[in-house]
Amino acid sequence: MTLKAVLFDLDDTLLWDDRSVKEAFEATCAEAAKLVGVDPAQFETAVRQEARGLYESFETFAFTKMIGINPFEGLWANFTEGENENFRKLEKLAPGYRTESWTRGLKALGVEDRELGYKLGELFAAERRRRPYVYEETFRVLDALKGNYQLLLLTNGSPDLQKEKLAGVPAIVPYFDHIVISGEFGEGKPASSIFHHALGLLEIAPEEGIMIGDKLTTDILGSGSIGMKNIWINHHGLTNSDEIKPAFEVSRLQEVLPIITSL
C-alpha cells in the first residue's frame, strides 16, 4: 500500500526534552551549590532518586504510568487539564511533590532545609520552562514531509504540559493535521487503542502509516502491534536486545527522510 501518513512522537523525537530537563537540573543544582555547598552532580542524582521514589508511592502512579507521565515532568507540571479524576489528584499533589523531592534530595546530602527545598522546586520548574529545545533538523524534516503526507503528532503525557511544550515552540503545531495527547484520549502508547484512534482520524489503514519515535516500549511496540511500520530513533546508540523489533532504525531524525521516500 502507498504510504499516506507519518505519525510523530513529540518528546525526544521532535523536541529535545532530555536536554531541557538536564540543563534545568544543572542550573538548579548549581544554585543549591552556591547556597549550601552541595556537590551539584551528587545533588542531581539524589533529587532524581528521591523524586522517582516519591512519585511511585502516590496512588496516581499506575495512572501516570499508563498515560506516560514521568517523575521529572511531575516536577514542573500543574495538571490543570484532563477529565480523568486522577488529574485532579495530581493537581493537588504537584506543589508538595516538587517541594518534597528537592527537600529529600537536600536531606540525602546532609542538609535539612525545607524552605530551600521549596525554592529549588520552584526554580527547577522555571528553569525547565525557559528551555523549549528542538533538534536542529526538526523543521527541515517537517518541511520535507508537509504537503506530501498527512502528519499526526501522537504524544503521551498530561494535556496541559504537552500543550505548554508545544506553545514553547509554536511553529511546530501548524505542520500537523491532528494532535493526539494520551491524557486527553484516556490511554497512552503502547496501547493499541490510541493508535487505532489516530488511524481513524487519518482515515487510513495501518499499512498506510508509519510511526517515528525514540522509545521502543511505547512508539515502536504500539505501532508494530497493529501492523504499522515504524522507525526507531536510537539517539544514544543503544543495543536492542529486546523482542521489540523496529522496522527501521536511525540515529538522527533527518535519517528518516530517505526511508519514508523509499516506501
KOLBAPA-377494 format. One record per residue (C-alpha): residue number from 1; residue in one letter; x, y, z. Coordinates in steps of 0.5 Angstrom, whole numbers. Layout:
! KOLBAPA-377494
     n   res      px      py      pz
   NUM     a       X       Y       Z
...
END
This chain:
! KOLBAPA-377494
     n   res      px      py      pz
     1     m       0       0       0
     2     t       2       7      -1
     3     l       5      11       5
     4     k       0      16       6
     5     a       1      19      13
     6     v       7      20      18
     7     l       6      20      26
     8     f      11      23      30
     9     d      12      22      38
    10     l      14      29      41
    11     d      19      29      47
    12     d      26      27      45
    13     t      24      26      37
    14     l      22      33      35
    15     l      23      37      42
    16     w      30      35      45
    17     d      27      34      52
    18     d      33      31      55
    19     r      37      37      54
    20     s      32      41      57
    21     v      31      37      63
    22     k      38      36      64
    23     e      40      44      64
    24     a      34      45      69
    25     f      37      40      74
    26     e      44      43      72
    27     a      42      50      73
    28     t      38      49      80
    29     c      43      44      83
    30     a      49      50      81
    31     e      44      55      85
    32     a      44      50      91
    33     a      52      49      91
    34     k      52      57      92
    35     l      48      57      97
    36     v      49      51     102
    37     g      56      48      99
    38     v      53      41      96
    39     d      56      38      90
    40     p      52      39      84
    41     a      52      32      81
    42     q      51      29      87
    43     f      45      33      89
    44     e      42      32      82
    45     t      43      24      83
    46     a      40      25      90
    47     v      34      29      88
    48     r      32      25      82
    49     q      32      19      86
    50     e      28      22      91
    51     a      23      24      86
    52     r      22      18      83
    53     g      21      14      89
    54     l      16      19      92
    55     y      13      19      85
    56     e      12      12      85
    57     s       9      12      92
    58     f       3      16      90
    59     e      -4      13      89
    60     t      -4      16      82
    61     f       3      12      80
    62     a      -1       7      76
    63     f      -5      12      72
    64     t       1      16      70
    65     k       5      10      68
    66     m      -1       8      63
    67     i      -2      16      61
    68     g       6      16      60
    69     i       8      22      65
    70     n      15      21      68
    71     p      17      23      75
    72     f      21      29      72
    73     e      15      32      68
    74     g      12      32      75
    75     l      17      37      78
    76     w      14      42      73
    77     a       7      40      71
    78     n       1      44      74
    79     f      -4      38      72
    80     t     -10      43      71
    81     e     -13      40      65
    82     g     -15      33      63
    83     e     -22      30      65
    84     n     -20      24      69
    85     e     -20      25      76
    86     n     -13      23      77
    87     f     -11      29      74
    88     r     -15      33      80
    89     k     -11      29      85
    90     l      -4      30      81
    91     e      -6      38      81
    92     k      -7      38      89
    93     l       0      33      90
    94     a       4      37      85
    95     p       6      43      89
    96     g       8      39      95
    97     y      11      34      91
    98     r      16      39      88
    99     t      18      41      95
   100     e      19      35      98
   101     s      23      32      92
   102     w      28      37      93
   103     t      28      37     101
   104     r      29      30     101
   105     g      35      31      96
   106     l      38      36     101
   107     k      37      31     107
   108     a      40      26     103
   109     l      47      30     103
   110     g      46      32     110
   111     v      42      39     109
   112     e      36      40     113
   113     d      32      46     110
   114     r      25      45     107
   115     e      25      53     106
   116     l      30      52     101
   117     g      27      45      98
   118     y      21      50      96
   119     k      25      55      93
   120     l      29      50      89
   121     g      23      46      87
   122     e      20      53      84
   123     l      27      55      81
   124     f      27      48      77
   125     a      20      49      74
   126     a      22      56      72
   127     e      29      54      69
   128     r      25      48      65
   129     r      20      53      62
   130     r      26      57      60
   131     r      29      51      55
   132     p      24      49      50
   133     y      29      46      45
   134     v      28      43      39
   135     y      33      38      35
   136     e      37      42      29
   137     e      33      38      24
   138     t      26      38      26
   139     f      24      44      22
   140     r      28      41      16
   141     v      24      34      16
   142     l      17      37      18
   143     d      18      42      12
   144     a      20      36       7
   145     l      14      32       9
   146     k       9      37      10
   147     g       4      37       4
   148     n       6      30       1
   149     y       4      26       7
   150     q      -2      27      13
   151     l       2      29      19
   152     l       0      27      26
   153     l       3      28      33
   154     l       2      22      38
   155     t       5      24      45
   156     n       4      21      52
   157     g       3      26      57
   158     s      -1      31      61
   159     p      -5      35      57
   160     d      -3      42      60
   161     l       4      40      60
   162     q       4      37      53
   163     k       1      44      50
   164     e       5      48      54
   165     k      11      45      51
   166     l       8      46      44
   167     a       7      53      46
   168     g      14      54      47
   169     v      16      52      40
   170     p       9      55      37
   171     a      12      54      30
   172     i      11      46      30
   173     v       4      46      31
   174     p       1      48      24
   175     y       5      42      21
   176     f       0      37      24
   177     d      -7      35      21
   178     h      -8      32      28
   179     i      -5      32      35
   180     v      -7      27      40
   181     i      -5      27      47
   182     s      -6      21      51
   183     g      -8      25      57
   184     e     -14      27      53
   185     f     -15      21      50
   186     g     -15      17      56
   187     e     -10      11      55
   188     g      -3      12      53
   189     k       2       9      48
   190     p       4       3      47
   191     a      -4       1      48
   192     s      -7      -1      41
   193     s     -13       4      42
   194     i      -9      10      42
   195     f      -6       8      35
   196     h     -13       6      32
   197     h     -16      13      34
   198     a     -10      16      31
   199     l     -11      12      24
   200     g     -19      13      25
   201     l     -17      21      25
   202     l     -13      20      19
   203     e     -18      15      15
   204     i     -12      10      14
   205     a     -10       3      15
   206     p      -4       1      19
   207     e       0      -1      13
   208     e      -1       7      10
   209     g       2      10      16
   210     i       9      10      19
   211     m      11      12      27
   212     i      17      15      28
   213     g      19      16      36
   214     d      25      15      41
   215     k      22       9      45
   216     l      22       2      44
   217     t      17       1      49
   218     t      12       6      47
   219     d      12       8      40
   220     i      15       2      37
   221     l      12      -3      41
   222     g       5       0      40
   223     s       5       2      33
   224     g       8      -5      31
   225     s       3      -9      35
   226     i      -3      -6      30
   227     g       1      -8      24
   228     m       4      -1      22
   229     k      11       1      20
   230     n      16       5      25
   231     i      23       8      25
   232     w      26       8      32
   233     i      31      14      33
   234     n      36      11      37
   235     h      40      17      40
   236     h      44      14      44
   237     g      47       8      40
   238     l      43       3      45
   239     t      44      -4      43
   240     n      37      -7      43
   241     s      37     -14      46
   242     d      29     -14      47
   243     e      24     -17      43
   244     i      21     -11      40
   245     k      24     -10      33
   246     p      23      -4      30
   247     a      22      -4      22
   248     f      28       1      21
   249     e      33       4      26
   250     v      36      11      25
   251     s      41      15      30
   252     r      38      22      28
   253     l      32      25      26
   254     q      34      27      19
   255     e      35      20      17
   256     v      28      18      17
   257     l      27      22      10
   258     p      30      17       5
   259     i      27      11       9
   260     i      20      15       8
   261     t      21      17       1
   262     s      23      10      -1
   263     l      16       7       2
END
